[in-house]
Amino acid sequence: MKGFDLKNELERLKQQDLYRSRRVIESPQGVKITIDGRRVLNFCSNDYLGLANHPQVISTFQQAANKYGVGSGSAHLICGHSLAHHQLEEEIAAFTGRERALLFSTGYMANIGVISALIQQGDEILEDKLNHASLLEGGLLSGATFKRYLHVNTESLQKKINHSKAAKRIIVTDGVFSMDGDFAPLTKLAKIAKQHKSALMVDDAHGFGVLGQKGGGLVEQLALTQTDVPILMGTFGKAFGTAGAFIAGSEDLIETLIQKSRAYVYTTAMPAAIASATSMSLKLLINENWRREKLQALISQFKQGAKQLGLNLMDSTSAIQPILIGDPQKAMALSQHLLELGILVTAIRPPTVAKGQARLRVTFSANHQENDVNSLLSILESVQSL
């Protein structure tokens, strides 16, 4: 392609240890997976509650596929909106304490879709500097004035919003940040949003199902209502173990998205079987509190052991436990060495994280056992000197 030197650009990424490669998984998702015919202990999945390969979820999916077929066949507004989709939306609305919910095929599409539907040129969007790429991209694509405040820094947000002259504003944040594992100060953000008559949108993808007494995420843990957080986004590909996403909020919000969200209107609906499987995941999530309790126990076990080893853990109490390395080459070498020893932990490098912030991103599942955590700690101790 004339003007595109793709080969040299790829070579540059390789030389800087920023080249990305896919691993081919030959088994179901779980705490033990098969790569190249070899079983390894998996510490980099977002299957936080261990539901991705749950027999009841699989059985529900199979039964729904027999009933509805494999593909939805159309967009929701044509003929792709099935009873399974509709029931899941009602269940999610009730579970989150919102008036209504709307399904999207992916979390990325949900974030872009809601932002672009609600704001446009002349409006203003204020986002946490470490928001997920989909939130940042949604803000940029909207055409609104785009401002980023310092990570979890409400003073930085306050200064920026004090100078705002836009008639319509939206504050957007992750709930649990995907690379650092820390929490957004949602209570303070909700207060600032109310003071300045701004909307507040929270992407709680990594908190939904995991945090809160009932698994309602960070917003439930902090007892925040629809009034406090008018726009709530969550995904099903993490704690729920399936796929897709939702936006939950008021009747007017959901109807506006149905009319104006291009990412909703102009795409094929997720398969109805996935919606049915997700309904089963929701039932398990509600009825099996032990999954969240066990997950928290495993996190505490790891944090205590990592502290004793002197590992450079970042400040996180979530299922995401990043070990800061700094240099991408060293992070890659450590990840590869761990894999050779039977442990899968992904190295996260720029541009996903800032320069000098390369890390090993350790994540936990309720299906891990205490011995699994001990094995991880033992091997991390053995590779510290590398």
C-alpha positions as CSV (number, residue, x, y, z in Angstrom):
1,M,0.0,0.0,0.0
2,K,1.5,3.2,-1.2
3,G,2.5,5.5,1.7
4,F,2.1,2.7,4.3
5,D,5.4,1.3,5.6
6,L,3.7,-1.5,7.6
7,K,6.7,-3.9,7.7
8,N,9.1,-1.3,9.2
9,E,6.4,-0.3,11.7
10,L,5.9,-3.9,12.8
11,E,9.7,-4.3,13.1
12,R,9.9,-1.2,15.3
13,L,7.3,-2.7,17.6
14,K,9.3,-5.9,17.9
15,Q,12.5,-4.1,18.7
16,Q,10.8,-2.1,21.4
17,D,9.2,-5.2,23.0
18,L,5.8,-3.8,22.2
19,Y,4.7,-6.4,19.6
20,R,1.5,-8.2,20.5
21,S,0.9,-11.9,19.7
22,R,-2.1,-14.1,20.3
23,R,-1.9,-17.4,22.1
24,V,-4.2,-20.2,20.9
25,I,-6.2,-21.8,23.8
26,E,-7.2,-25.4,23.1
27,S,-9.5,-25.9,26.1
28,P,-12.5,-24.3,27.8
29,Q,-11.8,-21.1,29.8
30,G,-10.8,-21.9,33.4
31,V,-8.1,-21.7,36.0
32,K,-6.3,-24.4,34.1
33,I,-6.1,-24.1,30.3
34,T,-4.3,-25.8,27.5
35,I,-1.8,-24.0,25.3
36,D,0.2,-25.9,22.7
37,G,-0.9,-29.1,24.3
38,R,0.4,-28.1,27.7
39,R,-1.8,-27.5,30.8
40,V,-0.9,-24.2,32.6
41,L,-2.3,-22.4,35.6
42,N,-4.2,-19.3,34.4
43,F,-3.8,-16.0,36.3
44,C,-4.9,-13.6,33.5
45,S,-8.5,-14.3,32.8
46,N,-11.5,-12.0,33.7
47,D,-13.7,-15.0,34.5
48,Y,-13.8,-13.7,38.1
49,L,-16.6,-15.9,39.4
50,G,-15.7,-19.0,37.4
51,L,-18.9,-19.1,35.4
52,A,-17.5,-19.2,31.8
53,N,-17.5,-23.0,31.9
54,H,-20.2,-23.6,34.4
55,P,-22.4,-26.7,33.5
56,Q,-25.7,-24.9,34.2
57,V,-24.7,-22.0,32.0
58,I,-23.6,-24.3,29.2
59,S,-26.8,-26.3,29.5
60,T,-28.9,-23.2,29.3
61,F,-27.0,-22.0,26.3
62,Q,-27.5,-25.3,24.5
63,Q,-31.2,-25.4,25.3
64,A,-31.6,-21.9,24.1
65,A,-29.7,-22.6,20.9
66,N,-32.0,-25.5,20.2
67,K,-35.0,-23.1,20.7
68,Y,-33.7,-19.9,19.0
69,G,-31.0,-21.1,16.7
70,V,-27.4,-19.8,16.6
71,G,-27.7,-16.3,15.1
72,S,-30.2,-13.6,16.0
73,G,-30.6,-12.8,12.3
74,S,-31.1,-9.1,12.5
75,A,-30.7,-5.9,14.5
76,H,-32.9,-5.5,17.6
77,L,-35.1,-2.9,15.8
78,I,-35.8,-5.2,12.8
79,C,-36.5,-8.7,13.9
80,G,-33.5,-9.7,16.1
81,H,-35.0,-8.8,19.5
82,S,-36.1,-12.1,21.1
83,L,-37.9,-12.9,24.2
84,A,-34.6,-14.0,25.7
85,H,-33.1,-10.6,25.1
86,H,-36.2,-8.9,26.6
87,Q,-36.2,-11.0,29.7
88,L,-32.5,-10.4,30.3
89,E,-33.0,-6.7,30.0
90,E,-35.8,-6.8,32.6
91,E,-33.7,-8.9,34.9
92,I,-30.7,-6.6,34.7
93,A,-32.9,-3.6,35.3
94,A,-34.3,-5.2,38.5
95,F,-30.9,-6.4,39.7
96,T,-29.3,-3.0,39.3
97,G,-32.3,-1.1,40.7
98,R,-32.7,0.9,37.5
99,E,-35.9,1.6,35.6
100,R,-34.7,-0.1,32.4
101,A,-31.7,-1.8,30.8
102,L,-30.6,-2.1,27.2
103,L,-28.4,-4.9,25.7
104,F,-25.4,-4.2,23.5
105,S,-23.3,-6.8,21.6
106,T,-20.0,-5.7,23.3
107,G,-18.9,-3.3,26.0
108,Y,-16.9,-1.3,23.5
109,M,-20.0,-0.7,21.5
110,A,-22.0,0.2,24.6
111,N,-19.6,2.8,25.6
112,I,-19.2,4.4,22.2
113,G,-23.0,4.1,21.6
114,V,-24.2,5.8,24.7
115,I,-21.7,8.7,24.6
116,S,-22.3,9.5,21.0
117,A,-26.1,9.4,21.5
118,L,-26.0,11.8,24.4
119,I,-23.5,14.5,23.6
120,Q,-22.2,16.2,20.5
121,Q,-20.3,19.2,19.2
122,G,-20.7,22.1,21.6
123,D,-21.2,19.8,24.7
124,E,-18.4,18.8,27.1
125,I,-17.1,15.4,28.3
126,L,-14.8,15.0,31.3
127,E,-13.0,11.7,31.7
128,D,-10.6,10.1,34.1
129,K,-7.1,9.9,32.4
130,L,-6.9,6.2,32.9
131,N,-10.4,5.3,31.5
132,H,-10.8,2.3,29.3
133,A,-10.0,2.9,25.6
134,S,-13.6,2.5,24.6
135,L,-14.6,5.4,26.9
136,L,-11.8,7.6,25.6
137,E,-12.6,6.8,22.0
138,G,-16.3,7.4,22.6
139,G,-15.5,10.9,23.9
140,L,-13.2,11.8,21.0
141,L,-15.7,10.5,18.4
142,S,-18.6,12.4,19.9
143,G,-17.2,15.8,18.7
144,A,-17.8,17.3,22.1
145,T,-15.1,19.3,23.9
146,F,-12.9,16.5,25.5
147,K,-11.1,17.0,28.8
148,R,-9.2,14.5,30.9
149,Y,-8.8,14.9,34.6
150,L,-6.0,13.3,36.7
151,H,-6.6,9.7,37.7
152,V,-9.2,9.4,40.5
153,N,-8.4,13.1,41.4
154,T,-11.6,14.9,42.2
155,E,-9.8,18.2,42.7
156,S,-8.5,18.0,39.1
157,L,-12.0,17.3,37.9
158,Q,-13.4,20.2,40.0
159,K,-10.9,22.7,38.5
160,K,-11.8,21.6,35.0
161,I,-15.6,21.7,35.5
162,N,-15.4,25.0,37.3
163,H,-14.2,26.6,34.0
164,S,-16.7,24.8,31.9
165,K,-19.2,27.0,29.9
166,A,-20.9,24.1,28.1
167,A,-24.7,23.9,28.5
168,K,-24.5,20.1,28.6
169,R,-21.8,18.0,30.3
170,I,-21.1,14.4,31.1
171,I,-18.5,13.0,33.6
172,V,-17.3,9.5,32.6
173,T,-15.3,7.0,34.6
174,D,-14.5,3.4,35.0
175,G,-15.7,1.9,38.3
176,V,-12.8,-0.5,38.7
177,F,-9.9,0.5,36.5
178,S,-8.9,-2.5,34.3
179,M,-5.1,-2.0,34.4
180,D,-4.5,-0.6,38.0
181,G,-7.4,-2.5,39.7
182,D,-8.2,0.6,41.9
183,F,-11.6,2.2,42.4
184,A,-13.1,5.5,41.2
185,P,-14.2,7.8,44.0
186,L,-17.8,7.5,42.8
187,T,-19.5,9.1,45.8
188,K,-17.5,12.3,45.3
189,L,-18.0,12.2,41.5
190,A,-21.7,11.9,42.0
191,K,-21.7,14.9,44.3
192,I,-19.7,17.0,41.8
193,A,-22.0,15.9,39.0
194,K,-25.1,17.0,40.9
195,Q,-23.5,20.4,41.9
196,H,-22.8,21.2,38.3
197,K,-25.9,19.7,36.8
198,S,-23.9,17.2,34.8
199,A,-24.6,13.6,33.9
200,L,-22.4,10.8,35.4
201,M,-21.6,7.6,33.5
202,V,-19.9,4.7,35.2
203,D,-18.4,1.7,33.3
204,D,-18.4,-0.9,36.1
205,A,-17.3,-3.8,33.8
206,H,-14.7,-5.1,36.4
207,G,-16.9,-4.5,39.4
208,F,-20.2,-5.8,38.2
209,G,-20.9,-9.2,39.7
210,V,-17.8,-9.1,41.9
211,L,-18.3,-6.2,44.3
212,G,-21.2,-5.4,46.6
213,Q,-23.1,-7.6,48.9
214,K,-25.3,-8.9,46.1
215,G,-22.8,-8.5,43.3
216,G,-24.2,-5.3,42.0
217,G,-20.8,-3.8,41.6
218,L,-19.1,-0.7,42.9
219,V,-22.3,1.3,42.7
220,E,-24.1,-1.2,44.9
221,Q,-21.1,-1.3,47.3
222,L,-21.3,2.4,47.7
223,A,-25.1,2.4,47.9
224,L,-25.4,4.7,44.8
225,T,-28.8,4.9,43.2
226,Q,-30.0,5.7,39.7
227,T,-30.2,9.4,40.8
228,D,-26.5,9.3,41.8
229,V,-25.3,7.4,38.7
230,P,-27.8,8.0,35.9
231,I,-25.8,6.0,33.3
232,L,-24.5,2.6,34.4
233,M,-22.7,0.3,32.1
234,G,-21.7,-3.3,32.8
235,T,-20.4,-6.3,30.8
236,F,-21.2,-10.0,30.7
237,G,-17.8,-11.2,29.4
238,K,-16.2,-11.0,32.8
239,A,-17.9,-12.0,36.1
240,F,-20.9,-13.4,34.2
241,G,-18.7,-15.6,32.0
242,T,-20.7,-15.0,28.8
243,A,-20.6,-12.1,26.3
244,G,-22.2,-8.7,25.6
245,A,-23.0,-5.6,27.7
246,F,-25.8,-3.4,29.0
247,I,-26.6,0.2,29.8
248,A,-29.0,0.7,32.7
249,G,-30.8,3.8,33.7
250,S,-34.1,5.7,33.4
251,E,-36.9,5.0,31.0
252,D,-36.0,8.2,29.1
253,L,-32.3,7.2,28.8
254,I,-33.0,3.8,27.4
255,E,-35.6,5.1,24.9
256,T,-33.2,7.8,23.8
257,L,-30.5,5.1,23.1
258,I,-33.0,3.0,21.2
259,Q,-33.7,6.0,19.0
260,K,-30.3,7.5,18.7
261,S,-27.4,5.1,19.5
262,R,-25.9,4.1,16.2
263,A,-24.0,1.3,17.9
264,Y,-27.3,-0.2,19.0
265,V,-29.5,0.6,16.0
266,Y,-27.1,-0.5,13.2
267,T,-25.7,-3.8,14.5
268,T,-27.0,-7.4,14.7
269,A,-28.3,-8.4,18.1
270,M,-26.2,-10.9,20.2
271,P,-27.4,-14.5,19.8
272,A,-30.5,-15.2,22.0
273,A,-28.7,-18.2,23.4
274,I,-26.1,-15.9,25.0
275,A,-28.8,-13.8,26.5
276,S,-30.4,-17.0,28.0
277,A,-27.0,-18.2,29.3
278,T,-26.4,-14.8,30.9
279,S,-29.8,-15.0,32.7
280,M,-28.6,-18.3,34.2
281,S,-25.3,-16.6,35.2
282,L,-27.3,-13.9,36.9
283,K,-29.2,-16.5,38.9
284,L,-26.0,-18.2,40.0
285,L,-24.4,-14.9,40.9
286,I,-27.4,-13.9,43.1
287,N,-27.7,-17.3,44.8
288,E,-24.0,-18.2,45.3
289,N,-22.5,-15.6,47.5
290,W,-19.7,-17.9,48.3
291,R,-18.1,-17.1,44.9
292,R,-17.5,-13.5,45.9
293,E,-16.4,-14.4,49.4
294,K,-13.9,-17.0,48.2
295,L,-12.6,-14.6,45.6
296,Q,-11.9,-11.9,48.2
297,A,-10.2,-14.5,50.4
298,L,-7.9,-15.5,47.6
299,I,-7.1,-11.8,46.9
300,S,-6.2,-11.3,50.5
301,Q,-4.0,-14.4,50.5
302,F,-2.1,-13.2,47.5
303,K,-1.7,-9.6,48.8
304,Q,-0.3,-10.9,52.1
305,G,2.1,-13.3,50.4
306,A,3.2,-10.7,47.8
307,K,4.0,-8.2,50.6
308,Q,6.1,-10.8,52.4
309,L,8.1,-11.3,49.1
310,G,8.5,-7.6,48.6
311,L,6.8,-7.6,45.3
312,N,5.9,-4.1,43.9
313,L,2.2,-4.5,44.0
314,M,0.0,-1.6,43.0
315,D,-2.7,-0.3,45.3
316,S,-5.6,-2.6,44.5
317,T,-8.1,-4.6,46.5
318,S,-9.9,-5.9,43.5
319,A,-9.4,-9.2,41.6
320,I,-6.9,-7.3,39.4
321,Q,-3.5,-7.3,41.2
322,P,-0.8,-5.6,39.0
323,I,2.9,-6.2,39.8
324,L,4.7,-3.1,38.6
325,I,7.9,-3.9,36.6
326,G,8.5,-0.7,34.7
327,D,10.6,-1.9,31.7
328,P,8.6,-3.7,29.0
329,Q,11.4,-6.0,28.0
330,K,11.8,-7.2,31.6
331,A,8.0,-7.6,31.9
332,M,8.0,-9.7,28.8
333,A,10.9,-11.9,30.0
334,L,9.2,-12.5,33.3
335,S,5.9,-13.4,31.7
336,Q,7.7,-15.9,29.4
337,H,9.7,-17.4,32.3
338,L,6.5,-17.8,34.3
339,L,4.9,-19.6,31.3
340,E,7.8,-22.0,31.0
341,L,7.2,-22.8,34.7
342,G,3.5,-23.5,34.1
343,I,2.0,-20.1,35.1
344,L,0.2,-17.8,32.6
345,V,0.4,-14.2,33.6
346,T,0.2,-11.5,30.9
347,A,2.7,-8.7,30.6
348,I,1.0,-5.4,30.0
349,R,3.0,-2.8,28.1
350,P,2.7,0.6,26.5
351,P,0.5,1.9,24.9
352,T,-2.0,0.0,27.1
353,V,-0.3,1.6,30.1
354,A,2.0,4.6,30.3
355,K,5.7,4.5,29.4
356,G,7.7,3.1,32.4
357,Q,4.5,1.4,33.8
358,A,4.9,-2.1,32.3
359,R,3.5,-4.7,34.6
360,L,2.5,-8.3,35.2
361,R,-1.3,-8.2,35.5
362,V,-2.4,-11.0,37.9
363,T,-6.1,-11.7,38.0
364,F,-8.1,-14.2,40.2
365,S,-11.1,-16.4,39.8
366,A,-13.3,-17.9,42.5
367,N,-12.3,-21.3,40.9
368,H,-8.7,-20.8,42.0
369,Q,-7.7,-22.8,45.1
370,E,-5.4,-21.7,48.0
371,N,-2.7,-24.1,46.6
372,D,-2.9,-22.3,43.2
373,V,-2.1,-19.0,44.9
374,N,0.7,-20.6,46.9
375,S,2.1,-22.0,43.6
376,L,2.0,-18.6,42.0
377,L,3.7,-16.9,45.0
378,S,6.4,-19.6,45.0
379,I,7.2,-19.2,41.4
380,L,7.1,-15.4,41.6
381,E,9.7,-15.7,44.4
382,S,11.9,-17.9,42.2
383,V,11.9,-15.4,39.3
384,Q,12.4,-12.2,41.3
385,S,16.2,-12.1,40.6
386,L,15.7,-12.3,36.8
